[in-house]
Amino acid sequence: NAGVTQTPKFQVLKTGQSMTLQCAQDMNHEYMSWYRQDPGMGLRLIHYSVGAGITDQGEVPNGYNVSRSTTEDFPLRLLSAAPSQTSVYFCASSPSWRTSGTYQETQYFGPGTRLLVL
Amino acid sequence: RKEVEQDPGPFNVPEGATVAFNCTYSNSASQSFFWYRQDCRKEPKLLMSVYSSGNEDGRFTAQLNRASQYISLLIRDSKLSDSATYLCVVNKGTSYGKLTFGQGTILTVHP
């Protein structure tokens, strides 16, 4: 299994440009999440999905859109990039409690995308 | 008050030392607790879950105090390879799969 994959690894954007960060997992996990990580701060949840067709906002959703058309893929779209969106973005997946048999929801992370917005 | 608070460190310890990290959380409805490890410029990886009765995995011991809303991680006989950032992670209580991360505690183990 490849686990959770993310593309691209690095990206430089100009203010106002749009782009999509790709995330895919091959573990058949129902839950997928997007986080951003900034220096001195913990990972912050951007958007969240509990299954295909179902998404929800996290703590910092403004400026980002998501969709979940398949179990495997969970792309994150930046609509109009701003310098404040310069960050490292991590995608994560986890099995549901029904699948895992536990409420201990272990998340598996992708390698991250480093984004710089000029 | 932050939902999850950790001492950011850094902790600099010699090989073989015992080191303890603490974490407090504010949401009394939280049901699951974890320690993740993050190496420099890498993704976080689960180190261990934290159970109410406390649990041990080799040199690592995790404790949970629900009354005080406090979690700890003890590392015995530190190795150079333990150098990393340790993230305290708590679920949001009402929603399975929604996790809150502390800012992390940096550990450097030196020879």
Chai-1 contact restraints between the chains, C-beta under 6 A:
chainA,res_idxA,chainB,res_idxB,connection_type,confidence,min_distance_angstrom,max_distance_angstrom,comment,restraint_id
A,Y31,B,G97,contact,1.0,0.0,6.0,A-B,restraint_1
A,M41,B,Q103,contact,1.0,0.0,6.0,A-B,restraint_2
A,G42,B,F101,contact,1.0,0.0,6.0,A-B,restraint_3
A,G42,B,G102,contact,1.0,0.0,6.0,A-B,restraint_4
A,G42,B,Q103,contact,1.0,0.0,6.0,A-B,restraint_5
A,L43,B,F101,contact,1.0,0.0,6.0,A-B,restraint_6
A,F90,B,E43,contact,1.0,0.0,6.0,A-B,restraint_7
A,S94,B,G97,contact,1.0,0.0,6.0,A-B,restraint_8
A,W97,B,Y96,contact,1.0,0.0,6.0,A-B,restraint_9
A,Y103,B,Q31,contact,1.0,0.0,6.0,A-B,restraint_10
A,Y103,B,S32,contact,1.0,0.0,6.0,A-B,restraint_11
A,Q104,B,S32,contact,1.0,0.0,6.0,A-B,restraint_12
A,Q104,B,S49,contact,1.0,0.0,6.0,A-B,restraint_13
A,E105,B,Y96,contact,1.0,0.0,6.0,A-B,restraint_14
A,E105,B,G97,contact,1.0,0.0,6.0,A-B,restraint_15
A,T106,B,L46,contact,1.0,0.0,6.0,A-B,restraint_16
A,F109,B,E43,contact,1.0,0.0,6.0,A-B,restraint_17
A,F109,B,P44,contact,1.0,0.0,6.0,A-B,restraint_18
A,P111,B,E43,contact,1.0,0.0,6.0,A-B,restraint_19
A,G112,B,E43,contact,1.0,0.0,6.0,A-B,restraint_20
